[in-house]
Amino acid sequence: MNQKKLGVLIHGAGWVSTQHIKAFQTNPNTEVVAISSRRWESCKERAEEAGLENILLTTNFSEALKRDDVDIVSVCTPQQLHPENTIAAAEAGKHIVIEKPIANSLAEMKSMRDAVGKAKVKTIVSFVLRWNPLFQTIKRMEADDVLGDIYFVEADYQSNIASWWSGYEAARKRDTGISAFLVGGCHAVDAIRWFAEKEEYKAATPVEVFAYSGGWRKGADVEYNYYTNTWSEGMPPLEYDGLEVALVKFDNGVLGKVSVNFDSIMPYTFPIEIFGNKGSVKDNRVWSHKYPGQSDWVNIPTILPDSSDVTHHPFQGQMDHFVECILEDKESHCNLEDAIITHEIAFAALQCYETGKPVKLPLI
Ligand SMILES: NC(=O)c1ccc[n+]([C@@H]2O[C@H](COP(=O)([O-])OP(=O)(O)OC[C@H]3O[C@@H](n4cnc5c(N)ncnc54)[C@H](OP(=O)(O)O)[C@@H]3O)[C@@H](O)[C@H]2O)c1
């Protein structure tokens, strides 16, 4: 088959873009044809390290969007730019990969949904853990009735996000980062939606949320770096609570508990617990009615969601799935519409802190 490859424009030439570029280079049906960013030097750096020659490197996103050889735009900029970048890409008729979090407000999410709906382009949001091998194994087991009917799920995003991260300066601020659930915890929020639904390629729909926030890091000028196990003082503070805990009720009766913990002094972890009426999962350990006489947990030797490093994230699976959706003209289970549902839980939690009352969903 000698089909023309889909051209990809990478926008925002930072940390996560390195893995978007790699995934699109590896997919046999795509090629990276352009990189745009705030600084031309960053575009050049990304192109050089990926061995990309004779591609467009530019600081002018609008001009890059006009190119006929661009079919897909990967939005890898800081979160506060995702709405305007997504809307511009949709208006230019491009399919769009949107990094999480997709937006900083409900109104922005609505505008993005309207623009994408009008342009009839395909989208995928980088809830990349849906392609993590442990996640895939658990979903397959749920669909195979290994756990029976699910009644309770829990996931926790425990990552001391700090200055080691290139995106921290904007993400730590209330105006641009908004909350810990939005900045990083949305991965765990998405995980409880994913595991609360037995069907393999579907996430559950939340109907009510109650949440508290707390922790110790907000306003503190000390920082811990879990990559180097070192402390620093006089550092720019986190401007919102680093700990959020939410209870979520789903429309299928499943209850969920989810937390984000930027305040934890330990390496990154992402614990998972799932309880069904015929079995349970704790991370990669399984107890099930399918294993009669079971006398100890069954351990699944697989890749766990146990690293915050983007090189560890399964972007290849995500991008391969997206390209298949474009080529076969089908919607992704992880499209903008679905991601809005995940983000609404984070926004509902913020409403709880204001009112002290449970919040009914949907909000938009
Ligand atoms: N799905 C995941 O697991 C995952 C993992 C990591 C990050 N992310 C998300 O990906 C997004 C980017 O994160 P990151 O870690 O890659 O951050 P980053 O390293 O700071 O990269 C962001 C890039 O955006 C560029 N940029 C900033 N302002 C811009 C503007 N006005 N116009 C065009 N480009 C601009 C910067 O470009 P210059 O270098 O040109 O100044 C920077 O290189 C965030 O939303 C983050 O939450 C997701």
The ligand as an SDF file (V2000), in Angstrom:
LIG
                    3D

 48 52  0  0  0  0  0  0  0  0999 V2000
   -0.1840   13.2190   29.2150 N   0  0  0  0  0  0  0  0  0  0  0  0
    0.8410   13.2300   30.0350 C   0  0  0  0  0  0  0  0  0  0  0  0
    1.1430   12.2530   30.6860 O   0  0  0  0  0  0  0  0  0  0  0  0
    1.6600   14.4900   30.1530 C   0  0  0  0  0  0  0  0  0  0  0  0
    2.9770   14.4590   30.5890 C   0  0  0  0  0  0  0  0  0  0  0  0
    3.6880   15.6580   30.6700 C   0  0  0  0  0  0  0  0  0  0  0  0
    3.0780   16.8630   30.3460 C   0  0  0  0  0  0  0  0  0  0  0  0
    1.7770   16.8480   29.9490 N   0  0  0  0  0  0  0  0  0  0  0  0
    1.0630   18.0940   29.6130 C   0  0  0  0  0  0  0  0  0  0  0  0
    1.6070   18.6350   28.4080 O   0  0  0  0  0  0  0  0  0  0  0  0
    1.5690   20.0570   28.4460 C   0  0  0  0  0  0  0  0  0  0  0  0
    2.9990   20.5780   28.2170 C   0  0  0  0  0  0  0  0  0  0  0  0
    3.8050   20.0880   29.2680 O   0  0  0  0  0  0  0  0  0  0  0  0
    5.3910   19.9530   29.1520 P   0  0  0  0  0  0  0  0  0  0  0  0
    5.8120   19.1360   30.2900 O   0  0  0  0  0  0  0  0  0  0  0  0
    5.7960   19.5600   27.8020 O   0  0  0  0  0  0  0  0  0  0  0  0
    5.7980   21.4770   29.4220 O   0  0  0  0  0  0  0  0  0  0  0  0
    7.0460   22.2850   28.8490 P   0  0  0  0  0  0  0  0  0  0  0  0
    8.2600   21.4310   28.8370 O   0  0  0  0  0  0  0  0  0  0  0  0
    7.0530   23.5690   29.5740 O   0  0  0  0  0  0  0  0  0  0  0  0
    6.6590   22.5230   27.3150 O   0  0  0  0  0  0  0  0  0  0  0  0
    5.7040   23.4380   26.8980 C   0  0  0  0  0  0  0  0  0  0  0  0
    6.2390   24.1590   25.6710 C   0  0  0  0  0  0  0  0  0  0  0  0
    5.2310   25.0820   25.2370 O   0  0  0  0  0  0  0  0  0  0  0  0
    5.8700   26.1830   24.6910 C   0  0  0  0  0  0  0  0  0  0  0  0
    5.1210   27.4230   24.8530 N   0  0  0  0  0  0  0  0  0  0  0  0
    4.9300   28.1690   25.9730 C   0  0  0  0  0  0  0  0  0  0  0  0
    4.2050   29.2560   25.7030 N   0  0  0  0  0  0  0  0  0  0  0  0
    3.9350   29.2050   24.3750 C   0  0  0  0  0  0  0  0  0  0  0  0
    3.2210   30.0430   23.4890 C   0  0  0  0  0  0  0  0  0  0  0  0
    2.6280   31.1640   23.9160 N   0  0  0  0  0  0  0  0  0  0  0  0
    3.1410   29.6780   22.1910 N   0  0  0  0  0  0  0  0  0  0  0  0
    3.7310   28.5580   21.7440 C   0  0  0  0  0  0  0  0  0  0  0  0
    4.4370   27.7300   22.5280 N   0  0  0  0  0  0  0  0  0  0  0  0
    4.5150   28.0440   23.8430 C   0  0  0  0  0  0  0  0  0  0  0  0
    7.2110   26.3250   25.3930 C   0  0  0  0  0  0  0  0  0  0  0  0
    8.0150   26.6770   24.3130 O   0  0  0  0  0  0  0  0  0  0  0  0
    9.4210   27.3570   24.1620 P   0  0  0  0  0  0  0  0  0  0  0  0
   10.3720   26.2920   24.5890 O   0  0  0  0  0  0  0  0  0  0  0  0
    9.4010   27.5900   22.6740 O   0  0  0  0  0  0  0  0  0  0  0  0
    9.4980   28.6060   24.9640 O   0  0  0  0  0  0  0  0  0  0  0  0
    7.5010   24.9550   25.9530 C   0  0  0  0  0  0  0  0  0  0  0  0
    8.5810   24.3330   25.3170 O   0  0  0  0  0  0  0  0  0  0  0  0
    0.9810   20.4280   29.8100 C   0  0  0  0  0  0  0  0  0  0  0  0
   -0.3850   20.6600   29.6760 O   0  0  0  0  0  0  0  0  0  0  0  0
    1.2110   19.1730   30.6480 C   0  0  0  0  0  0  0  0  0  0  0  0
    0.2840   19.0050   31.6940 O   0  0  0  0  0  0  0  0  0  0  0  0
    1.0790   15.6930   29.8550 C   0  0  0  0  0  0  0  0  0  0  0  0
  1  2  1  0
  2  3  2  0
  2  4  1  0
  4  5  1  0
  4 48  2  0
  5  6  2  0
  6  7  1  0
  7  8  2  0
  8  9  1  0
  8 48  1  0
  9 10  1  0
  9 46  1  0
 10 11  1  0
 11 12  1  0
 11 44  1  0
 12 13  1  0
 13 14  1  0
 14 15  2  0
 14 16  1  0
 14 17  1  0
 17 18  1  0
 18 19  2  0
 18 20  1  0
 18 21  1  0
 21 22  1  0
 22 23  1  0
 23 24  1  0
 23 42  1  0
 24 25  1  0
 25 26  1  0
 25 36  1  0
 26 27  1  0
 26 35  1  0
 27 28  2  0
 28 29  1  0
 29 30  1  0
 29 35  2  0
 30 31  1  0
 30 32  2  0
 32 33  1  0
 33 34  2  0
 34 35  1  0
 36 37  1  0
 36 42  1  0
 37 38  1  0
 38 39  2  0
 38 40  1  0
 38 41  1  0
 42 43  1  0
 44 45  1  0
 44 46  1  0
 46 47  1  0
M  CHG  2   8   1  16  -1
M  END
$$$$
